[in-house]
Amino acid sequence: MEQSYLYVGPRYKRFTANFNFIGGNEDFDIRSNQWGIGSGLESHLTVNQKFNLILTSGVNYMKENRLHGHDTAYDPNGTTGLERDTYTYADADNAINQPKLELRFMIGIAYKL
C-alpha cells in the first residue's frame, strides 16, 4: 500500500563559508542565519509488514539575511558595518554563494516495531 503526504512549513538554516587565502595570509568564516519556507511530497511504499521505503522530494526557499564575519557585516537592505570601499551586500552574497533555492531528495527505510 502506498501513502503520500504533502508538507509545507518554515525552514531555518545556519550557513558558513570559509575563506583560506593562499599562503595563510587570511583564514576567516562568513556566517548567515536564514529563515525560509519549504514544501514537498513524501511517499511511503510498503515493502512488507515491517518495512516501508520512504521517498521524499521538495524545495526550500531561503530569505536573504545578514552576512557577518571578518570584522564586518552586510545586510540585504544596504546597511553595512566597516564597509570596504564600494563592496556591497550583493558582492558579498555572490562571493559566498549562500543558498536561496534548494531542491531536496531523500530515500529512507522505516521499520515498524
Buried (B, 14 or more C-beta within 10 A) or exposed (E): EEEEEEEEEEBEBEBEBEEEEEEEEEEEEBBBEBEBEBBBEBBBEEEEEEEBBEBBEBEBBBEBBBBBBBEBBBBEEEEBEEEEEEEBBEEBBEEBEBEEEBEEEEEEEEEEE
